Amino acid sequence: MHSNIPAARTAPVALRQARRQLLDQGGVPTGLLDERLARSWSRSLDFGLQATGRTPGAPHASTAQLARALEHQRELVAHARPVMEFVFEQTRDSNCMVILADSGGLLLHTLGDAAFLDRASRVALRPGATWHEQYRGTNAIGTAMAEQIPVAVHASEHYLERNGFLTCAAAPIHDPAGRLLGALDISGDHRGYHPHTLGLARSAARMIEHKLFETRHAGHIRLRFHSQVEGIGSVTECQLAVSPDGWLLGANTGALQWLCLGRDSIGRVQLEAVWPLAHALVLQPGPATVRQVSGPSGGLVWLRVDFGRSRALPRAASTPTPTTEPAVCDALAALDTGDTTFRAALDKARRVVGKPIALLLQGESGVGKELFARAVHTAGPRKNGPFVAVNCAALPESLIEAELFGYSPGAFTGARREGSPGRLREAHGGTLLLDEVGDMPLAFQARLLRVLQERQVQPLGGGKAVALDFFLVCATHRQLRDEMQAGRFREDLYYRINGLTLHLPPLRERSDQGALIERLLATLAPGQSLQLAPSLVTAFLHFNWPGNVRQLANALCTACALLDEGDSLIDWHHLPDDLAEDLRRNPVPAETVPDGPLRAQSVRTMERVLLQCDGNVSQAARQLGVSRNTLYRTLGGK
């Protein structure tokens, strides 16, 4: 069970003494406060907040900003509202309110008694206000998310004296991938404090997490377990979601605690490594019956395995399988190989498909912005229309206007006799991608802005204006905010194209590199079951990849071309010379075979070579380019 802040209410005398020392000496005293409360007060002090008087500068979202935040957190809000209504019914007429906040402390939705809502609004406890510790000091919402545990903050335990009339209890809400989504808070008049309020907030947060898990992993293999058979299917059950070959795709808080895993293990750990018996059940699908099994530490639990839409997919671990099986089958889901950041971008893009909201893709060169834009087009209602991509950096400044807007016959010297419709008109009814829009000449940006506002274009050389209808996607490797401040990009154009901004992560920051490599190899050489040498696996996964996915794909394409007929092992001599040189110069942990989807591939390669060498470990190690110890350690711990 989680502990709260503080474990027992801090004595009023100790609080007064601690606050007096804070004001007089400018520091948080030791020994007077609970450890977690002292940490929060210290953070509040470091933020420069004044404990007494009014603290200016706390942001408050406009109506439009709050609407965007609600749309951005639509899934969270949808699942939280029924739970909040249930909690409100339990606290009605007790001078309380129920609050949902996002991960930045922005209040999204509130329910409460009318009299208390009016009083709470005086300290900005209302939708649109931000209750991050940075702006409000120690408070249940901000502190619960800072400490990542449920907390209660009562009366004078609040850092700001003006919030001392409150008693608050909040619990953080995590999604099945372990990311912090926000917090569920119950706040009221401090005179109505009840120790059970924290438990109610914690239970409400668990109910929301349970619904999120059910929604996200409806199509995956799910393991439900509980110490009591009646707990299966209840909100108190532990839940895991795994891929057909056993990779952990999602988990709720109870399951992580029971398996002694951190949230960062999701997507990086195989079920076989932490619970071999459960992994064996995943590989042998049967009816979804509840059975009593031994846990990793020997205790007994009741377990049910639900195969969902992945029921027919489990196969032997020796057969390569994708890391994930997306619950949604569309062109965007086809790009999902397991990285949580990239998957979040895919999920957000899916929500604006078919809506008049411009999409702005930002990311380093080579991360796959055009591929992402094409997937958005293919997943939407305009998929049968044209997809027109224009590289703004590749067009000469003297021709960019004619290329985009088109021109009438004889509009200028060198123009085609029949004229040109222009790329904007070619995109009519489909999707227009303005790639590297950050490199567009400043003088041209005003004309583009007008076209986007009026949704019609007039060709160069005269003629009637033509109406335009396309879904707009812009992409750039530049930081457009910096470009605006430097005067190289128009602010009004930025806000016209920035309906939804998505940052695509560089390859070096993605957790799905193994699955991505496997997918690229399957695409480049279908049916050949190509594998990387174990030393290459290690080198690849520790390389910086300055050219990102484009560089990786080109390297694998070259390697496939250099393979001898019938060979299925890609080794160092199959790589371009410059890449091989960069990989060898790049320091990597010595004698390691990394965890993740490619570890299984490395093990299979080692087993195959060892078999070819008739069990001669020294000979197999030489062929593989690893030491005997690495070979023993990897195969012994597979």
C-alpha positions in Angstrom: 0.0 0.0 0.0 1.2 3.5 -0.7 1.8 5.9 2.1 0.3 9.4 2.1 1.7 12.8 3.0 2.1 12.8 5.9 1.6 9.3 7.4 -0.2 11.0 10.3 -1.4 14.6 10.5 1.4 16.9 11.4 0.7 18.5 14.8 -0.4 22.1 14.5 2.3 23.3 16.9 5.0 21.6 14.7 3.5 23.2 11.6 3.5 26.7 13.1 7.1 26.3 14.3 8.2 25.0 10.9 6.5 27.8 9.0 8.0 30.4 11.4 11.5 29.0 10.7 10.7 28.9 7.0 9.7 32.6 7.0 12.5 33.8 9.4 15.4 31.7 8.1 14.4 31.0 4.5 14.8 27.2 4.9 12.7 24.1 5.6 13.5 22.8 9.1 14.4 19.2 9.7 12.7 17.0 12.2 9.5 19.0 12.4 7.8 17.8 9.2 7.1 14.5 7.6 9.8 13.6 5.1 7.7 13.9 2.0 6.0 17.1 3.2 9.4 18.6 3.9 10.6 17.7 0.4 7.5 19.4 -1.1 8.0 22.6 1.0 11.6 22.6 -0.1 10.6 22.4 -3.8 8.1 25.2 -3.3 10.8 27.3 -1.7 13.2 26.6 -4.6 10.4 27.7 -7.0 10.6 31.1 -5.4 7.1 31.0 -4.0 6.2 33.3 -1.1 4.3 31.3 1.6 2.4 34.4 2.7 0.3 36.8 0.7 -0.8 36.4 -2.9 1.5 34.6 -5.4 1.2 36.2 -8.8 2.1 34.5 -12.1 0.2 31.2 -11.9 -1.1 30.5 -15.4 -4.7 30.1 -16.3 -5.9 28.6 -19.6 -8.1 30.6 -21.8 -11.4 29.1 -23.0 -9.8 28.0 -26.3 -6.7 26.6 -24.5 -8.9 24.6 -22.1 -10.9 23.3 -25.0 -7.7 22.1 -26.7 -6.5 20.5 -23.5 -9.9 18.6 -23.1 -9.6 17.4 -26.7 -6.0 16.4 -26.1 -7.0 14.4 -23.0 -10.4 13.2 -24.4 -9.8 9.5 -23.5 -8.8 10.4 -19.9 -11.8 12.7 -19.4 -14.2 10.3 -21.0 -13.3 7.5 -18.6 -12.9 9.9 -15.6 -16.3 11.6 -15.8 -18.4 8.6 -14.7 -16.0 7.8 -11.8 -16.0 11.5 -10.7 -19.8 11.4 -10.7 -19.7 8.3 -8.5 -17.3 9.9 -6.1 -19.3 13.1 -6.0 -22.4 11.0 -4.9 -20.4 9.7 -2.0 -19.3 13.1 -0.9 -22.4 15.2 -1.7 -23.5 17.9 0.8 -20.1 17.6 2.6 -18.6 20.9 1.3 -16.3 18.9 -1.1 -15.4 18.9 -4.8 -13.9 16.3 -7.1 -11.2 17.4 -9.5 -9.5 15.9 -12.6 -6.1 17.4 -13.5 -3.7 16.6 -16.4 -0.1 15.8 -16.0 0.9 19.4 -15.9 -1.5 20.2 -13.1 -4.1 21.9 -15.4 -7.6 21.4 -14.0 -9.8 19.8 -16.7 -13.1 19.1 -14.9 -14.7 19.6 -11.5 -17.8 18.5 -9.7 -18.9 19.7 -6.3 -21.3 21.3 -3.9 -22.3 24.8 -5.2 -21.4 26.6 -2.0 -17.9 25.1 -1.8 -17.3 25.6 -5.5 -17.8 29.3 -5.1 -15.3 29.5 -2.2 -12.8 27.3 -4.0 -12.9 29.5 -7.1 -11.5 32.3 -5.1 -8.2 30.4 -4.9 -8.5 29.3 -8.6 -9.6 25.8 -7.8 -11.6 25.7 -11.1 -11.1 24.4 -14.6 -8.3 26.1 -16.5 -6.2 26.8 -13.4 -2.8 25.1 -13.0 -2.0 23.4 -9.7 1.5 22.3 -10.4 3.8 22.7 -7.4 5.8 25.3 -9.3 2.8 27.7 -9.1 0.8 26.6 -6.1 3.4 25.1 -3.8 2.6 22.0 -1.7 -0.9 20.8 -2.7 -2.4 17.4 -3.1 -2.7 17.5 -7.0 0.8 18.9 -7.6 2.5 16.9 -4.9 0.9 13.6 -5.8 2.3 13.9 -9.3 5.7 15.1 -8.1 6.0 12.2 -5.6 4.2 9.7 -7.9 2.1 8.4 -5.0 -1.3 9.2 -3.5 -1.1 12.0 -1.0 -3.2 14.0 1.4 -2.4 17.6 2.2 -4.4 19.1 5.1 -4.9 22.7 6.2 -1.6 24.4 7.1 0.4 21.6 5.4 -0.3 23.6 2.2 2.7 25.7 1.4 0.7 28.8 0.6 -1.1 30.1 3.7 -4.1 31.2 1.6 -4.9 27.6 0.8 -4.9 26.6 4.5 -8.7 26.4 4.6 -8.5 23.3 2.3 -8.1 19.6 3.0 -7.2 17.7 -0.2 -6.4 14.1 -1.2 -5.2 13.1 -4.6 -3.9 10.1 -6.4 -1.9 10.0 -9.7 -3.4 8.4 -12.8 -1.1 6.4 -15.1 -1.9 4.9 -18.4 -1.2 1.2 -19.1 2.2 2.1 -20.6 3.3 3.6 -17.3 3.0 7.3 -18.3 1.6 9.8 -15.9 -1.7 11.2 -17.3 -2.9 13.3 -14.4 -4.5 13.1 -11.0 -7.9 12.6 -9.3 -8.4 14.9 -6.3 -11.0 15.4 -3.6 -10.9 18.8 -1.9 -13.0 20.2 0.8 -13.2 22.5 3.9 -10.4 21.5 6.3 -13.0 21.2 9.1 -14.6 18.3 7.2 -11.3 16.3 7.1 -11.8 12.5 7.0 -8.9 10.0 6.8 -10.9 7.8 4.4 -10.9 10.5 1.7 -7.4 9.5 0.5 -8.5 5.9 0.1 -11.5 7.1 -1.9 -9.3 9.1 -4.2 -6.9 6.2 -4.6 -9.8 3.9 -5.5 -11.2 6.3 -8.0 -7.8 6.7 -9.7 -7.6 2.9 -9.9 -11.1 2.7 -11.5 -10.0 5.1 -14.2 -6.8 3.2 -14.8 -8.8 0.0 -15.1 -11.0 1.4 -17.8 -8.0 2.8 -19.7 -6.4 -0.6 -19.6 -9.5 -2.3 -20.9 -9.8 0.2 -23.8 -6.1 0.3 -24.8 -5.6 -3.5 -24.7 -8.9 -4.9 -25.9 -7.1 -6.6 -28.8 -4.1 -7.9 -26.9 -3.4 -10.9 -24.7 -4.3 -10.0 -21.2 -3.5 -11.7 -17.9 -5.8 -11.0 -15.0 -4.8 -12.3 -11.5 -5.8 -11.9 -7.9 -5.2 -13.6 -4.6 -8.9 -14.4 -4.4 -10.9 -16.0 -7.3 -13.7 -13.5 -6.8 -11.3 -10.7 -7.5 -10.8 -11.7 -11.2 -12.7 -9.2 -13.3 -13.0 -6.6 -10.5 -11.3 -3.2 -10.3 -8.9 -4.7 -7.7 -7.4 -7.3 -10.1 -3.8 -7.1 -11.4 -3.6 -6.8 -15.1 -0.9 -7.4 -17.7 -1.0 -7.1 -21.5 1.6 -9.0 -23.5 2.5 -9.5 -27.1 2.1 -12.9 -28.7 5.8 -13.6 -28.0 5.6 -12.5 -24.4 6.8 -8.8 -24.4 5.2 -6.7 -21.7 3.0 -4.1 -23.4 1.0 -2.8 -20.5 0.4 -3.2 -16.7 -1.6 -1.7 -14.0 -0.2 -0.5 -10.7 -1.2 -3.7 -8.8 0.6 -5.9 -11.3 3.8 -3.9 -11.3 3.9 -4.0 -7.5 3.2 -7.7 -7.3 5.9 -8.4 -9.9 8.3 -5.9 -8.2 8.7 -4.0 -11.5 9.0 -0.3 -12.2 6.9 1.5 -14.8 9.9 1.8 -17.1 9.9 -2.0 -17.5 6.9 -1.8 -19.7 8.0 -2.5 -23.3 11.4 -3.6 -22.2 10.8 -6.9 -20.2 9.6 -10.3 -21.3 7.0 -12.1 -19.2 9.2 -15.2 -19.4 11.9 -13.4 -17.4 9.6 -12.4 -14.5 6.9 -15.1 -14.5 7.9 -18.2 -16.7 4.7 -20.2 -15.8 2.4 -17.4 -17.0 4.5 -17.1 -20.2 4.0 -20.8 -20.8 0.3 -20.3 -20.6 0.5 -17.5 -23.2 2.2 -19.8 -25.6 -0.4 -22.5 -25.2 -3.7 -20.8 -25.9 -6.8 -22.4 -24.5 -10.2 -21.4 -23.1 -10.3 -18.4 -20.8 -10.7 -20.3 -17.6 -9.6 -19.2 -14.1 -6.9 -21.4 -12.6 -4.8 -21.2 -9.5 -1.0 -21.0 -10.3 2.2 -20.2 -8.5 3.6 -16.7 -8.7 7.3 -15.8 -9.2 8.0 -15.8 -5.5 6.0 -19.1 -4.8 2.7 -17.7 -3.6 -0.5 -18.8 -5.2 -2.8 -16.5 -7.3 -5.9 -17.0 -9.4 -5.1 -16.3 -13.0 -7.2 -15.9 -16.2 -5.6 -15.4 -19.7 -7.8 -13.6 -22.2 -6.5 -13.8 -25.8 -8.7 -11.1 -27.3 -8.2 -10.6 -31.0 -4.6 -11.9 -30.7 -5.9 -15.4 -29.9 -4.7 -17.0 -33.1 -1.3 -15.3 -33.0 0.8 -16.9 -30.3 3.6 -19.0 -31.7 6.8 -20.5 -30.5 9.4 -18.0 -29.2 11.8 -19.0 -31.9 9.7 -17.5 -34.6 10.1 -13.7 -35.0 7.0 -11.8 -34.3 6.2 -8.1 -34.1 6.6 -6.6 -30.7 3.0 -5.4 -30.7 -0.2 -6.1 -32.4 -2.0 -2.8 -32.7 -5.6 -2.8 -31.5 -6.6 -0.4 -34.3 -5.8 -1.6 -37.8 -5.1 1.3 -40.1 -2.2 2.9 -41.9 -1.2 4.7 -38.7 -1.3 1.5 -36.6 1.0 -0.1 -39.2 3.8 2.3 -38.1 3.5 1.3 -34.5 6.4 -0.9 -33.4 6.1 -0.4 -29.7 7.7 3.0 -28.7 5.3 4.8 -26.4 6.2 8.3 -27.5 5.8 7.4 -31.2 2.5 5.6 -30.4 1.2 8.6 -28.6 1.9 10.7 -31.7 0.0 8.1 -33.8 -3.0 8.2 -31.4 -3.2 12.0 -31.5 -2.9 12.1 -35.3 -5.7 9.6 -35.6 -8.0 11.9 -33.7 -7.6 14.8 -36.1 -8.0 12.7 -39.2 -11.0 13.9 -41.2 -11.2 17.1 -39.2 -10.3 20.7 -40.4 -7.2 20.8 -38.1 -3.8 21.4 -39.7 -1.1 19.0 -38.6 2.5 20.2 -37.9 5.1 17.5 -37.7 8.4 18.4 -36.1 11.5 16.2 -35.7 15.0 15.7 -36.9 15.8 14.9 -40.5 15.1 11.2 -41.3 12.7 10.4 -38.5 10.0 9.6 -41.0 7.8 12.8 -41.2 6.7 12.2 -44.8 6.0 8.5 -44.0 3.9 9.6 -41.1 2.0 12.2 -43.2 1.2 9.5 -45.8 -0.1 7.2 -43.1 -2.4 10.0 -41.9 -3.6 10.5 -45.4 -4.2 6.8 -46.0 -6.0 6.4 -42.6 -8.5 9.2 -43.3 -11.6 9.9 -45.5 -9.4 11.5 -48.2 -7.4 8.3 -48.8 -8.8 8.0 -52.4 -7.7 11.6 -53.2 -4.2 12.7 -54.1 -1.3 13.0 -51.7 0.9 15.8 -52.8 4.3 16.4 -51.1 6.2 19.6 -51.7 9.7 20.0 -50.4 9.9 23.8 -49.7 13.7 23.6 -49.2 14.3 22.1 -52.6 12.4 24.7 -54.7 14.4 27.7 -56.0 13.1 30.9 -54.5 12.3 32.3 -58.0 10.1 29.3 -58.8 8.4 28.4 -55.6 5.4 30.7 -56.2 4.8 29.3 -59.7 5.3 25.7 -58.5 2.7 26.0 -55.7 0.2 28.4 -57.1 0.4 27.5 -60.7 0.3 30.0 -63.6 -1.6 30.9 -66.7 -0.2 30.3 -70.3 2.6 32.7 -71.1 2.7 34.1 -67.5 6.5 34.4 -67.6 9.5 33.6 -69.8 10.1 29.9 -69.8 6.6 29.0 -68.7 4.9 26.0 -70.3 2.6 27.0 -73.1 -0.4 25.3 -71.5 0.2 26.8 -68.1 0.3 24.8 -64.9 -2.3 24.2 -62.2 0.2 24.3 -59.3 0.8 21.8 -56.5 -1.9 23.3 -54.3 -4.6 22.6 -56.9 -3.2 19.2 -57.5 -3.9 18.4 -53.8 -7.6 19.4 -54.1 -9.7 16.7 -52.5 -6.7 15.0 -50.8 -3.7 15.9 -48.6 -1.0 18.5 -49.1 2.3 18.0 -47.3 4.5 21.1 -47.1 7.8 19.5 -46.2 10.6 21.6 -44.6 8.1 24.5 -44.3 10.6 26.2 -42.0 12.9 26.8 -45.0 10.2 28.7 -47.0 11.4 32.2 -48.0 10.0 34.8 -45.7 8.7 36.9 -48.6 6.6 34.0 -49.8 5.0 33.2 -46.4 2.5 36.1 -46.5 1.1 34.8 -49.9 0.8 31.3 -48.6 -0.9 32.6 -45.4 -3.5 34.4 -47.5 -4.2 31.3 -49.6 -4.6 29.1 -46.5 -7.0 31.7 -44.9 -9.2 32.2 -48.0 -8.9 28.6 -49.2 -8.6 29.7 -52.8 -5.7 30.4 -55.1 -5.2 32.7 -58.1 -2.6 31.5 -60.7 0.3 33.8 -61.7 -0.5 35.8 -64.7 -4.1 36.4 -63.9 -7.2 34.3 -64.2 -10.1 33.4 -61.9 -9.4 32.3 -58.4 -9.9 28.6 -57.8 -11.3 27.1 -54.6 -9.1 24.7 -52.6 -10.0 21.8 -50.4 -7.2 19.7 -48.9 -6.0 18.4 -45.5 -2.9 20.4 -44.6 0.2 18.7 -43.1 3.4 20.7 -42.6 6.7 19.2 -41.6 10.1 20.7 -40.5 13.3 19.8 -38.7 13.5 23.4 -37.4 12.1 24.7 -34.2 9.6 27.2 -35.6 9.2 29.1 -32.3 12.9 29.9 -32.5 12.6 30.8 -36.1 9.7 33.2 -35.2 11.8 34.9 -32.6 14.7 35.3 -35.1 12.3 36.9 -37.6 12.7 34.1 -40.1 9.1 32.7 -39.8 5.9 34.6 -39.7 4.0 34.3 -36.4 0.6 34.5 -38.1 1.5 31.7 -40.5 2.8 29.6 -37.6 -0.5 29.7 -35.8 -2.4 29.0 -39.0 -0.5 25.7 -39.7 -0.2 24.7 -36.0 -3.5 23.1 -35.3 -1.9 20.1 -33.7 1.9 19.9 -33.3 3.5 16.4 -33.0 7.1 15.8 -32.2 8.4 12.6 -33.7 11.3 11.2 -31.6 14.7 10.6 -33.1 15.7 6.9 -33.5 18.3 7.0 -30.6 15.4 7.9 -28.2 13.0 5.2 -29.4 12.5 2.0 -27.3 11.4 0.0 -30.2 14.6 -0.2 -32.3 14.7 -3.9 -32.2 11.1 -4.3 -33.5 11.8 -1.6 -36.1 14.9 -3.4 -37.4 12.9 -6.6 -37.7 10.1 -4.9 -39.6 12.5 -3.2 -42.0 14.3 -6.5 -42.7 11.0 -8.2 -43.3 10.1 -5.5 -45.8 13.4 -5.5 -47.6 13.7 -9.2 -47.8 10.3 -10.8 -47.4 10.3 -14.5 -46.5 14.1 -14.7 -45.9 14.2 -14.4 -42.1 17.3 -12.3 -42.1 19.2 -11.8 -38.8 21.9 -9.5 -37.5 25.1 -10.8 -36.0 25.0 -10.4 -32.2 27.9 -7.9 -32.2 26.0 -5.9 -34.7 22.9 -6.0 -32.6 24.8 -4.4 -29.7 26.5 -1.8 -32.0 23.2 -0.8 -33.6 21.3 -0.4 -30.4 24.0 1.8 -28.9 24.6 4.0 -32.0 23.5 7.6 -32.2 22.0 7.3 -35.7 22.4 11.0 -36.8 20.4 10.2 -40.0 17.7 8.4 -37.9 15.3 5.9 -39.5 16.3 6.9 -43.0 20.0 6.1 -42.3 19.0 2.8 -40.7 16.8 1.8 -43.6 19.5 2.7 -46.1 22.1 0.7 -44.2 19.9 -2.4 -44.0 19.0 -2.1 -47.7 22.7 -2.0 -48.6 23.4 -5.0 -46.3 20.6 -7.0 -48.0 22.1 -6.3 -51.4 25.6 -7.5 -50.3 24.4 -10.8 -48.9 25.5 -13.9 -50.7 22.8 -16.0 -52.1 21.3 -18.3 -49.4 23.0 -16.3 -46.6 20.7 -15.1 -43.8 23.2 -13.5 -41.4 24.0 -9.8 -41.8 27.5 -9.1 -40.5 29.9 -6.2 -40.4 31.3 -6.7 -43.9 27.8 -6.2 -45.3 27.6 -2.6 -44.0 28.7 0.5 -45.9 32.3 1.2 -45.0 31.6 4.6 -43.4 28.8 3.3 -41.2 31.0 0.3 -40.1 33.8 2.8 -39.2 31.4 5.0 -37.2 30.0 2.0 -35.4 33.4 0.7 -34.4 34.4 4.1 -33.1 31.2 4.4 -31.0 31.8 3.1 -27.4 29.4 0.4 -26.3 29.2 -1.7 -23.1 31.7 -4.5 -23.5 30.5 -8.1 -24.1 26.7 -7.4 -24.0 23.8 -8.7 -25.8 21.0 -6.1 -25.2 17.5 -6.9 -23.9 14.6 -6.3 -26.1 13.1 -7.9 -29.3 16.5 -8.4 -30.9 17.9 -10.4 -28.0 15.8 -13.4 -29.1 17.2 -12.9 -32.6 20.7 -12.9 -31.2 20.1 -16.1 -29.3 18.7 -17.8 -32.4 21.8 -16.8 -34.4 24.1 -18.1 -31.7 22.3 -21.4 -31.5 22.4 -21.8 -35.3 26.1 -21.0 -35.5 26.9 -23.3 -32.6 25.0 -26.1 -34.3 26.9 -25.5 -37.5 30.2 -25.8 -35.6 29.1 -29.1 -34.1 29.0 -27.6 -30.6 32.6 -26.2 -30.7 32.1 -23.0 -28.6 35.5 -21.5 -29.5 34.9 -21.8 -33.2 31.3 -20.5 -32.9 32.5 -17.5 -30.8 35.1 -16.6 -33.5 32.6 -16.7 -36.3 30.2 -14.6 -34.3 32.8 -12.1 -33.2 32.0 -12.5 -29.5 33.9 -14.0 -26.6 33.3 -17.5 -25.3 32.0 -15.9 -22.0 29.4 -13.9 -23.9 28.3 -17.0 -25.8 28.0 -19.0 -22.5 26.3 -16.1 -20.7 23.7 -15.4 -23.4 22.8 -19.0 -24.2 22.8 -19.9 -20.5 20.4 -17.1 -19.6 18.1 -17.2 -22.6 
